[in-house]
Amino acid sequence: MLVSILVTTGINVPNGIWASVTVLVVIGGLQHHGNIRKKAADRALGTMLGAVVGLLLIAQLHVIGSLTLTHVLMSIAAGVCGYFAISSAGYIALLTAITICVVAGHGDSTIDTGLWRTLNVMIGIAVALAFSFALPLYATYSWRYLLARNLRDCARILARIARDQPLDVDAHVAAFATLNGRLVKLRSLMPSVAKEIDIPLKRIEAIQRMHRSMLSALEMMSTSAAVHPVSSGQADDDARAVRASLLRMARALRFGSESRAGQRLSVATPGAHGIKAATGGQAGEVLDTPDDTLPGPNWVAHWFAEQVDALRALLADTERQWHIEGDAAARAQMRRAE
């Protein structure tokens, strides 16, 4: 904001306030680093379209002289932008509509004023984009932290189930609403994460699917534990082992370092079995069917343990990439080591 003020007032640009307004509009929709080039192109295209339409509206007012016609045309342009705002080109449409209003006003702007406002809009976009590239927001960090928080919450819920202290109805609904809310946020981050750490989107989708399956199993365990306690010596041991695995994964995701994560993710979860590697070396994507002879609640607990171990295998397969993203020194060190 300060840069936009200094740039416009320093060279005495008329209507400089619109540069600051544009900074606020653009920076409010800043995307993660993995998607920033596309959004930069969207901003530029929306601004240019809006500036051209705004200048044409001013020109027709000077030629025809009908302010009523100008208002009608502006309303039609806003309606067209509103129509496209609910599609994949929504951000372009939004910036087009805003720029039309900035450049043309309510039809009372002159060509000179419209051109100066167009320049201010371009300055505002340039300032916002400069800071977005200089101080990027990495989707990978958000993805890792959100997933780590879900894994820690899963470990907490599992510990309560193992102690025969399941969540009551209200706490159950609130806890899984939070878990599923983070799951939805993770979905929106996946394309940017794949670009930032340079791994196939399908691999991130496999992690997302396993995470969703794990939450489903845990929700069934939490629901059934209130009616059918599953505590036993072996069940307690397995629950502790699975909980330890969840916390190891959470620490690794949170700190992004093997030394900070404690035990490496490549260590399998004790108590979980029947995990196979898929063809092509993609670990954890094919699971044996749990033993059908197990009682219901124990069957679900067994299934949950398998999902946790499969998720661990998938994360271990990408661990080297997600712990060094955005760290030039770490990348250089890895290249020297190789």
Kinemage of the C-alpha trace (Angstrom):
@kinemage 1
@onewidth
@group {chain A} dominant
@subgroup {mainchain}
@vectorlist {calphas} color= white
{ca met a 1} P 0.000 0.000 0.000
{ca leu a 2} L 2.792 2.403 0.938
{ca val a 3} L 4.651 1.650 -2.285
{ca ser a 4} L 1.546 2.404 -4.370
{ca ile a 5} L 1.139 5.751 -2.571
{ca leu a 6} L 4.796 6.709 -2.994
{ca val a 7} L 4.890 5.724 -6.669
{ca thr a 8} L 1.823 7.733 -7.658
{ca thr a 9} L 2.409 10.789 -5.470
{ca gly a 10} L 6.124 10.834 -6.185
{ca ile a 11} L 5.561 11.419 -9.899
{ca asn a 12} L 2.324 13.356 -9.415
{ca val a 13} L 0.073 10.888 -11.227
{ca pro a 14} L -3.528 12.182 -11.280
{ca asn a 15} L -6.159 9.965 -9.626
{ca gly a 16} L -3.387 8.057 -7.840
{ca ile a 17} L -5.868 6.680 -5.317
{ca trp a 18} L -6.960 4.129 -7.918
{ca ala a 19} L -3.505 2.537 -7.849
{ca ser a 20} L -3.950 1.906 -4.112
{ca val a 21} L -7.493 0.626 -4.639
{ca thr a 22} L -6.202 -1.783 -7.294
{ca val a 23} L -3.486 -3.053 -4.944
{ca leu a 24} L -6.171 -3.935 -2.399
{ca val a 25} L -8.360 -5.639 -5.008
{ca val a 26} L -5.531 -7.668 -6.513
{ca ile a 27} L -3.690 -8.572 -3.325
{ca gly a 28} L -6.932 -9.811 -1.797
{ca gly a 29} L -7.020 -12.542 -4.441
{ca leu a 30} L -3.344 -13.474 -4.418
{ca gln a 31} L -2.764 -17.119 -5.177
{ca his a 32} L -0.127 -19.555 -4.056
{ca his a 33} L 3.210 -19.605 -5.808
{ca gly a 34} L 2.355 -22.722 -7.791
{ca asn a 35} L -0.574 -20.945 -9.471
{ca ile a 36} L 0.675 -17.371 -9.564
{ca arg a 37} L 1.638 -17.161 -13.245
{ca lys a 38} L -1.848 -18.116 -14.357
{ca lys a 39} L -3.429 -15.606 -12.004
{ca ala a 40} L -1.027 -12.887 -13.156
{ca ala a 41} L -2.179 -13.485 -16.735
{ca asp a 42} L -5.824 -13.403 -15.594
{ca arg a 43} L -5.279 -10.060 -13.870
{ca ala a 44} L -3.580 -8.534 -16.888
{ca leu a 45} L -6.292 -9.757 -19.262
{ca gly a 46} L -9.143 -8.588 -17.018
{ca thr a 47} L -7.563 -5.174 -16.575
{ca met a 48} L -6.962 -4.661 -20.287
{ca leu a 49} L -10.513 -5.732 -21.174
{ca gly a 50} L -11.988 -3.445 -18.524
{ca ala a 51} L -9.829 -0.499 -19.613
{ca val a 52} L -10.799 -0.923 -23.279
{ca val a 53} L -14.517 -1.196 -22.486
{ca gly a 54} L -14.325 1.771 -20.092
{ca leu a 55} L -12.606 3.969 -22.675
{ca leu a 56} L -15.150 2.936 -25.328
{ca leu a 57} L -17.972 3.937 -22.980
{ca ile a 58} L -16.375 7.352 -22.479
{ca ala a 59} L -15.842 7.745 -26.234
{ca gln a 60} L -19.457 6.910 -27.110
{ca leu a 61} L -20.659 9.417 -24.509
{ca his a 62} L -18.640 12.165 -26.182
{ca val a 63} L -19.888 11.131 -29.634
{ca ile a 64} L -23.569 10.433 -28.874
{ca gly a 65} L -23.929 12.560 -25.739
{ca ser a 66} L -26.512 10.362 -24.017
{ca leu a 67} L -25.714 9.745 -20.357
{ca thr a 68} L -28.722 7.414 -20.107
{ca leu a 69} L -27.310 5.219 -22.877
{ca thr a 70} L -23.962 5.141 -21.052
{ca his a 71} L -25.629 3.911 -17.859
{ca val a 72} L -27.537 1.241 -19.793
{ca leu a 73} L -24.369 0.060 -21.541
{ca met a 74} L -22.479 -0.059 -18.230
{ca ser a 75} L -25.265 -2.149 -16.722
{ca ile a 76} L -25.185 -4.535 -19.681
{ca ala a 77} L -21.383 -4.834 -19.360
{ca ala a 78} L -21.793 -5.559 -15.634
{ca gly a 79} L -24.402 -8.215 -16.437
{ca val a 80} L -22.073 -9.905 -18.932
{ca cys a 81} L -19.229 -9.876 -16.390
{ca gly a 82} L -21.600 -11.251 -13.749
{ca tyr a 83} L -22.569 -14.096 -16.076
{ca phe a 84} L -18.932 -15.104 -16.605
{ca ala a 85} L -18.068 -14.550 -12.936
{ca ile a 86} L -19.631 -17.933 -12.035
{ca ser a 87} L -17.471 -19.793 -14.565
{ca ser a 88} L -13.801 -20.710 -14.659
{ca ala a 89} L -13.067 -17.189 -15.935
{ca gly a 90} L -14.588 -15.623 -12.829
{ca tyr a 91} L -11.505 -13.709 -11.746
{ca ile a 92} L -11.053 -12.174 -15.210
{ca ala a 93} L -14.707 -11.132 -15.233
{ca leu a 94} L -14.454 -9.585 -11.767
{ca leu a 95} L -11.413 -7.475 -12.666
{ca thr a 96} L -12.991 -6.486 -15.983
{ca ala a 97} L -16.086 -5.136 -14.231
{ca ile a 98} L -14.067 -3.316 -11.574
{ca thr a 99} L -11.774 -1.737 -14.164
{ca ile a 100} L -14.755 -0.573 -16.242
{ca cys a 101} L -16.087 1.298 -13.211
{ca val a 102} L -12.674 2.706 -12.329
{ca val a 103} L -11.974 3.981 -15.858
{ca ala a 104} L -15.431 5.174 -16.906
{ca gly a 105} L -16.890 6.176 -13.533
{ca his a 106} L -20.628 6.676 -14.027
{ca gly a 107} L -20.042 8.094 -17.453
{ca asp a 108} L -18.726 11.390 -16.141
{ca ser a 109} L -15.041 10.749 -16.897
{ca thr a 110} L -13.121 12.337 -19.744
{ca ile a 111} L -10.781 10.473 -22.052
{ca asp a 112} L -7.800 11.987 -20.241
{ca thr a 113} L -9.169 10.919 -16.855
{ca gly a 114} L -9.917 7.441 -18.196
{ca leu a 115} L -6.365 7.049 -19.514
{ca trp a 116} L -4.852 8.232 -16.217
{ca arg a 117} L -7.057 5.833 -14.275
{ca thr a 118} L -6.035 3.019 -16.612
{ca leu a 119} L -2.389 3.849 -15.907
{ca asn a 120} L -3.084 3.823 -12.161
{ca val a 121} L -4.759 0.443 -12.393
{ca met a 122} L -1.724 -0.952 -14.228
{ca ile a 123} L 0.601 0.530 -11.584
{ca gly a 124} L -1.478 -1.061 -8.817
{ca ile a 125} L -1.368 -4.458 -10.493
{ca ala a 126} L 2.395 -4.197 -11.066
{ca val a 127} L 2.995 -3.344 -7.396
{ca ala a 128} L 0.782 -6.181 -6.144
{ca leu a 129} L 2.378 -8.739 -8.457
{ca ala a 130} L 5.895 -7.567 -7.596
{ca phe a 131} L 5.247 -8.286 -3.924
{ca ser a 132} L 3.505 -11.577 -4.692
{ca phe a 133} L 6.621 -12.818 -6.525
{ca ala a 134} L 9.069 -11.315 -4.028
{ca leu a 135} L 7.208 -12.715 -0.989
{ca pro a 136} L 5.414 -15.788 -2.368
{ca leu a 137} L 2.885 -17.803 -0.430
{ca tyr a 138} L 3.646 -21.502 -0.874
{ca ala a 139} L 0.650 -23.815 -1.047
{ca thr a 140} L 2.863 -26.687 0.062
{ca tyr a 141} L 3.308 -25.204 3.524
{ca ser a 142} L -0.445 -24.778 3.952
{ca trp a 143} L -1.035 -28.315 2.642
{ca arg a 144} L 1.501 -29.836 5.021
{ca tyr a 145} L 0.298 -27.917 8.067
{ca leu a 146} L -3.393 -28.656 7.451
{ca leu a 147} L -2.702 -32.350 6.923
{ca ala a 148} L -0.500 -32.426 10.037
{ca arg a 149} L -3.275 -30.848 12.122
{ca asn a 150} L -5.750 -33.463 10.898
{ca leu a 151} L -3.350 -36.285 11.740
{ca arg a 152} L -2.795 -34.906 15.254
{ca asp a 153} L -6.551 -34.629 15.771
{ca cys a 154} L -6.984 -38.198 14.536
{ca ala a 155} L -4.375 -39.363 17.058
{ca arg a 156} L -6.221 -37.512 19.837
{ca ile a 157} L -9.583 -39.091 18.901
{ca leu a 158} L -7.988 -42.533 18.615
{ca ala a 159} L -6.457 -42.165 22.096
{ca arg a 160} L -9.893 -41.394 23.547
{ca ile a 161} L -11.401 -44.416 21.824
{ca ala a 162} L -8.622 -46.640 23.165
{ca arg a 163} L -9.315 -45.365 26.708
{ca asp a 164} L -13.055 -46.068 26.312
{ca gln a 165} L -13.736 -42.321 26.451
{ca pro a 166} L -15.353 -41.731 23.040
{ca leu a 167} L -16.616 -38.295 22.031
{ca asp a 168} L -20.183 -37.421 22.902
{ca val a 169} L -22.577 -36.580 20.060
{ca asp a 170} L -21.931 -32.825 19.984
{ca ala a 171} L -18.158 -33.190 20.288
{ca his a 172} L -18.187 -35.914 17.611
{ca val a 173} L -20.063 -33.709 15.146
{ca ala a 174} L -17.814 -30.700 15.842
{ca ala a 175} L -14.579 -32.695 15.616
{ca phe a 176} L -15.385 -34.360 12.306
{ca ala a 177} L -16.798 -31.141 10.846
{ca thr a 178} L -13.392 -29.572 11.532
{ca leu a 179} L -11.533 -32.551 10.068
{ca asn a 180} L -13.682 -32.575 6.930
{ca gly a 181} L -13.378 -28.790 6.593
{ca arg a 182} L -9.588 -29.116 6.457
{ca leu a 183} L -9.975 -31.991 3.994
{ca val a 184} L -11.897 -29.671 1.639
{ca lys a 185} L -9.210 -26.985 1.980
{ca leu a 186} L -6.549 -29.554 1.129
{ca arg a 187} L -8.395 -30.381 -2.088
{ca ser a 188} L -8.179 -26.763 -3.292
{ca leu a 189} L -4.426 -26.643 -2.618
{ca met a 190} L -3.530 -29.799 -4.542
{ca pro a 191} L -2.882 -28.323 -8.044
{ca ser a 192} L -0.557 -25.650 -6.638
{ca val a 193} L 1.257 -28.173 -4.436
{ca ala a 194} L 1.874 -30.467 -7.405
{ca lys a 195} L 3.458 -27.604 -9.346
{ca glu a 196} L 5.552 -26.317 -6.460
{ca ile a 197} L 7.167 -29.621 -5.511
{ca asp a 198} L 7.116 -31.014 -9.045
{ca ile a 199} L 5.302 -34.295 -8.497
{ca pro a 200} L 2.359 -35.716 -10.466
{ca leu a 201} L -1.039 -34.480 -9.341
{ca lys a 202} L -2.191 -38.109 -9.247
{ca arg a 203} L 0.219 -38.768 -6.384
{ca ile a 204} L -1.275 -35.905 -4.349
{ca glu a 205} L -4.749 -37.212 -5.208
{ca ala a 206} L -3.756 -40.664 -3.910
{ca ile a 207} L -2.735 -39.088 -0.589
{ca gln a 208} L -6.025 -37.183 -0.496
{ca arg a 209} L -8.062 -40.328 -1.177
{ca met a 210} L -6.250 -42.288 1.526
{ca his a 211} L -6.682 -39.424 3.976
{ca arg a 212} L -10.422 -39.297 3.237
{ca ser a 213} L -10.717 -43.077 3.643
{ca met a 214} L -8.856 -42.876 6.948
{ca leu a 215} L -11.252 -40.210 8.266
{ca ser a 216} L -14.223 -42.332 7.256
{ca ala a 217} L -12.844 -45.318 9.163
{ca leu a 218} L -12.088 -43.193 12.226
{ca glu a 219} L -15.598 -41.726 12.181
{ca met a 220} L -17.077 -45.226 12.170
{ca met a 221} L -14.782 -46.208 15.039
{ca ser a 222} L -15.782 -43.146 17.041
{ca thr a 223} L -19.468 -43.817 16.435
{ca ser a 224} L -19.349 -47.509 17.277
{ca ala a 225} L -17.050 -47.069 20.302
{ca ala a 226} L -19.831 -45.287 22.187
{ca val a 227} L -21.931 -48.465 21.942
{ca his a 228} L -19.357 -51.270 21.653
{ca pro a 229} L -16.110 -50.594 23.543
{ca val a 230} L -13.193 -52.288 21.829
{ca ser a 231} L -10.543 -52.131 24.558
{ca ser a 232} L -8.379 -55.180 25.058
{ca gly a 233} L -4.693 -55.718 25.611
{ca gln a 234} L -3.944 -56.244 21.927
{ca ala a 235} L -6.306 -53.462 20.832
{ca asp a 236} L -4.613 -51.008 23.197
{ca asp a 237} L -1.175 -51.953 21.878
{ca asp a 238} L -2.326 -51.553 18.282
{ca ala a 239} L -3.989 -48.206 19.047
{ca arg a 240} L -0.780 -46.910 20.633
{ca ala a 241} L 1.243 -48.028 17.631
{ca val a 242} L -1.157 -46.427 15.149
{ca arg a 243} L -1.298 -43.234 17.224
{ca ala a 244} L 2.507 -43.089 17.265
{ca ser a 245} L 2.541 -43.437 13.488
{ca leu a 246} L 0.011 -40.608 13.109
{ca leu a 247} L 2.113 -38.336 15.318
{ca arg a 248} L 5.314 -39.204 13.427
{ca met a 249} L 3.638 -38.255 10.163
{ca ala a 250} L 2.322 -35.031 11.676
{ca arg a 251} L 5.763 -34.058 12.975
{ca ala a 252} L 7.394 -34.810 9.639
{ca leu a 253} L 4.815 -32.720 7.782
{ca arg a 254} L 4.956 -29.889 10.293
{ca phe a 255} L 8.738 -29.513 10.472
{ca gly a 256} L 9.673 -30.857 7.035
{ca ser a 257} L 12.858 -32.383 8.346
{ca glu a 258} L 13.873 -35.942 9.112
{ca ser a 259} L 15.911 -34.785 12.119
{ca arg a 260} L 12.913 -32.859 13.512
{ca ala a 261} L 10.407 -35.525 12.550
{ca gly a 262} L 11.945 -38.168 14.782
{ca gln a 263} L 11.525 -41.610 13.258
{ca arg a 264} L 11.491 -41.595 9.483
{ca leu a 265} L 8.246 -42.157 7.676
{ca ser a 266} L 9.684 -45.192 5.939
{ca val a 267} L 9.176 -47.202 9.155
{ca ala a 268} L 5.951 -49.194 8.853
{ca thr a 269} L 3.156 -48.904 11.378
{ca pro a 270} L 3.228 -51.805 13.872
{ca gly a 271} L -0.084 -53.583 14.128
{ca ala a 272} L -1.074 -52.797 10.529
{ca his a 273} L -0.614 -55.505 7.946
{ca gly a 274} L -1.820 -56.535 4.535
{ca ile a 275} L -0.217 -53.490 2.845
{ca lys a 276} L 1.132 -54.097 -0.607
{ca ala a 277} L 2.985 -51.837 -2.982
{ca ala a 278} L 1.225 -51.126 -6.228
{ca thr a 279} L 2.847 -51.940 -9.525
{ca gly a 280} L 5.443 -49.421 -10.566
{ca gly a 281} L 6.671 -48.931 -7.014
{ca gln a 282} L 3.861 -46.633 -5.823
{ca ala a 283} L 3.637 -47.676 -2.225
{ca gly a 284} L 0.462 -48.055 -0.265
{ca glu a 285} L -2.073 -47.894 -3.087
{ca val a 286} L -3.312 -51.506 -2.966
{ca leu a 287} L -4.631 -52.992 0.246
{ca asp a 288} L -5.524 -56.529 1.220
{ca thr a 289} L -9.087 -56.942 2.354
{ca pro a 290} L -9.280 -57.097 6.162
{ca asp a 291} L -10.152 -60.447 7.687
{ca asp a 292} L -13.909 -60.849 7.373
{ca thr a 293} L -13.986 -62.967 10.519
{ca leu a 294} L -13.177 -59.985 12.760
{ca pro a 295} L -16.088 -58.538 14.760
{ca gly a 296} L -17.520 -55.259 13.479
{ca pro a 297} L -15.751 -52.635 15.658
{ca asn a 298} L -12.448 -54.526 15.561
{ca trp a 299} L -12.760 -54.930 11.803
{ca val a 300} L -13.053 -51.145 11.455
{ca ala a 301} L -10.068 -50.609 13.773
{ca his a 302} L -8.055 -53.059 11.675
{ca trp a 303} L -9.117 -51.244 8.498
{ca phe a 304} L -8.191 -47.857 10.015
{ca ala a 305} L -4.712 -49.151 10.886
{ca glu a 306} L -4.259 -50.251 7.275
{ca gln a 307} L -5.341 -46.834 5.975
{ca val a 308} L -2.855 -45.119 8.289
{ca asp a 309} L -0.030 -47.352 7.099
{ca ala a 310} L -0.994 -46.810 3.464
{ca leu a 311} L -0.990 -43.039 3.995
{ca arg a 312} L 2.408 -43.313 5.665
{ca ala a 313} L 3.745 -45.200 2.656
{ca leu a 314} L 2.434 -42.569 0.229
{ca leu a 315} L 3.921 -39.717 2.257
{ca ala a 316} L 7.230 -41.536 2.572
{ca asp a 317} L 7.319 -41.863 -1.202
{ca thr a 318} L 7.183 -38.069 -1.616
{ca glu a 319} L 9.013 -37.080 1.578
{ca arg a 320} L 12.216 -35.902 -0.089
{ca gln a 321} L 10.289 -33.471 -2.286
{ca trp a 322} L 7.941 -31.849 0.209
{ca his a 323} L 10.627 -31.121 2.728
{ca ile a 324} L 12.839 -28.953 0.590
{ca glu a 325} L 10.394 -26.941 -1.489
{ca gly a 326} L 11.308 -23.256 -1.763
{ca asp a 327} L 14.708 -23.885 -0.103
{ca ala a 328} L 17.464 -23.208 -2.613
{ca ala a 329} L 20.238 -24.175 -0.188
{ca ala a 330} L 18.603 -27.546 0.541
{ca arg a 331} L 18.136 -28.213 -3.177
{ca ala a 332} L 21.786 -27.412 -3.861
{ca gln a 333} L 22.866 -29.676 -1.003
{ca met a 334} L 20.679 -32.494 -2.338
{ca arg a 335} L 22.181 -32.114 -5.842
{ca arg a 336} L 25.732 -32.289 -4.397
{ca ala a 337} L 24.833 -35.380 -2.398
{ca glu a 338} L 23.467 -37.088 -5.502
